[in-house]
Amino acid sequence: MRVLETTAATSSRMSRQRSRDTDTEKALRSVLHAAGLRYRVHRRPLKGVRREADIVFGPARVAVFVDGCFWHGCPEHATWPKRNSEFWRQKIEKNRVRDADTDARLEAAGWVSLRVWEHESPQKAAARVAAVVQARRRPRVPRVPTRAH
């Protein structure tokens, strides 16, 4: 396999890309929190699987991944760089394969995996997430007080 070199400018720009707590992720979390939903951030839903979800609703078994359009090959906004195009196409395709594998592993373990694209409206994405979380929550059984004799 041929190793491709990147320019210093490209290398610098790519190293500054955030992988967690992106603006999109924070906006989604804000809307979910305002809706009264509570969650964990940047957790591995499955033990032994080195894949971290951006937002995790443990009891409901819902894992939310906020995917960048470039890095995950968004069907609407993905672009293919001209420089080192072979390298980037392989990288993005590898990300897509890993995402599909993660979704399959979660599903096999009884989880729902939700993918939110960075271009999605935080309100619409939060409504979609909230609907799935609420549908998967166990209904609370009211406690019946017992009488002491």
C-alpha positions as CSV (number, residue, x, y, z in Angstrom):
1,M,0.0,0.0,0.0
2,R,1.3,3.4,-0.9
3,V,1.6,6.0,1.8
4,L,0.3,9.3,0.7
5,E,1.7,12.6,2.0
6,T,-0.4,15.5,3.1
7,T,0.6,19.1,3.0
8,A,1.5,20.9,6.2
9,A,-1.6,23.1,5.8
10,T,-3.9,20.0,5.4
11,S,-2.3,18.2,8.3
12,S,-2.7,21.2,10.5
13,R,-6.4,21.7,9.5
14,M,-7.3,18.1,10.0
15,S,-5.6,17.9,13.4
16,R,-7.9,20.8,14.6
17,Q,-11.1,18.9,13.8
18,R,-13.0,18.2,16.9
19,S,-14.1,14.6,17.4
20,R,-16.2,15.3,20.5
21,D,-18.3,18.2,21.9
22,T,-18.8,19.6,18.4
23,D,-21.2,22.5,18.0
24,T,-23.7,20.2,16.4
25,E,-23.4,17.7,19.3
26,K,-23.7,20.4,21.9
27,A,-26.8,22.0,20.2
28,L,-28.5,18.5,20.1
29,R,-27.7,17.9,23.7
30,S,-29.1,21.3,24.7
31,V,-32.4,20.6,23.0
32,L,-32.6,17.1,24.5
33,H,-31.9,18.5,28.0
34,A,-34.4,21.3,27.6
35,A,-37.0,18.6,26.7
36,G,-36.3,16.9,30.1
37,L,-34.3,14.0,28.8
38,R,-31.2,12.9,30.7
39,Y,-28.3,11.0,29.2
40,R,-24.6,10.2,29.4
41,V,-22.1,11.7,27.1
42,H,-19.3,9.9,25.2
43,R,-19.8,6.4,26.6
44,R,-19.3,2.9,25.3
45,P,-22.7,1.3,25.2
46,L,-21.2,-2.2,25.0
47,K,-18.5,-3.6,27.1
48,G,-15.6,-5.0,25.1
49,V,-16.4,-2.9,22.0
50,R,-14.2,0.1,21.6
51,R,-16.9,2.3,20.0
52,E,-18.1,5.4,21.8
53,A,-21.5,6.9,21.3
54,D,-21.9,10.7,21.6
55,I,-25.1,10.5,23.6
56,V,-26.3,7.4,25.5
57,F,-29.7,6.7,27.1
58,G,-28.7,3.7,29.2
59,P,-32.0,2.4,30.6
60,A,-33.7,2.8,27.2
61,R,-30.7,1.3,25.4
62,V,-30.5,4.1,22.8
63,A,-27.1,5.2,21.5
64,V,-26.9,8.4,19.4
65,F,-24.0,9.2,17.1
66,V,-23.6,12.7,15.6
67,D,-21.8,12.1,12.3
68,G,-19.9,14.7,10.3
69,C,-20.9,14.9,6.7
70,F,-17.3,14.7,5.4
71,W,-16.0,12.0,7.8
72,H,-18.9,9.7,7.4
73,G,-19.8,10.2,3.8
74,C,-23.2,12.0,4.0
75,P,-25.3,11.2,1.0
76,E,-26.3,14.9,0.7
77,H,-23.1,16.8,1.5
78,A,-20.1,14.4,1.2
79,T,-17.3,15.7,-0.9
80,W,-14.4,13.8,-2.2
81,P,-11.1,15.7,-2.0
82,K,-9.1,15.9,-5.2
83,R,-5.7,15.7,-3.4
84,N,-5.0,12.2,-2.0
85,S,-8.4,11.2,-3.3
86,E,-7.7,7.5,-3.0
87,F,-6.6,7.8,0.6
88,W,-9.7,9.8,1.6
89,R,-12.1,7.6,-0.3
90,Q,-10.7,4.6,1.6
91,K,-10.8,6.4,4.9
92,I,-14.4,7.5,4.5
93,E,-15.5,4.1,3.2
94,K,-13.8,2.4,6.2
95,N,-15.7,4.8,8.5
96,R,-19.0,3.8,6.8
97,V,-18.2,0.1,7.3
98,R,-17.3,0.6,10.9
99,D,-20.5,2.6,11.5
100,A,-22.6,-0.2,10.0
101,D,-20.7,-2.8,12.1
102,T,-21.4,-0.7,15.2
103,D,-25.1,-0.4,14.4
104,A,-25.3,-4.2,13.9
105,R,-23.5,-5.0,17.1
106,L,-25.7,-2.6,19.1
107,E,-28.8,-4.1,17.5
108,A,-27.7,-7.6,18.3
109,A,-27.3,-6.6,22.0
110,G,-30.8,-5.1,22.1
111,W,-29.8,-1.4,21.6
112,V,-31.1,1.1,19.0
113,S,-28.5,3.1,17.2
114,L,-29.5,6.5,15.9
115,R,-27.4,8.5,13.5
116,V,-27.7,12.3,13.3
117,W,-26.0,14.1,10.5
118,E,-24.2,17.4,11.3
119,H,-26.4,19.2,8.8
120,E,-29.7,18.2,10.6
121,S,-31.7,20.7,12.6
122,P,-31.0,20.1,16.3
123,Q,-34.8,20.4,17.0
124,K,-35.8,17.8,14.4
125,A,-33.0,15.5,15.4
126,A,-33.9,15.8,19.1
127,A,-37.6,15.1,18.3
128,R,-36.6,11.9,16.5
129,V,-34.3,10.9,19.4
130,A,-36.9,11.7,22.0
131,A,-39.6,9.7,20.3
132,V,-37.3,6.6,20.2
133,V,-36.2,7.0,23.8
134,Q,-39.7,7.4,25.1
135,A,-41.0,4.5,23.1
136,R,-38.3,2.2,24.6
137,R,-38.6,3.3,28.2
138,R,-40.2,0.8,30.5
139,P,-43.6,2.1,31.7
140,R,-43.4,2.8,35.4
141,V,-45.7,0.7,37.5
142,P,-47.3,2.8,40.2
143,R,-46.4,1.6,43.7
144,V,-49.4,0.4,45.6
145,P,-49.1,1.3,49.3
146,T,-49.3,-1.6,51.6
147,R,-51.2,-1.4,54.9
148,A,-49.5,-2.4,58.0
149,H,-51.7,-4.5,60.3
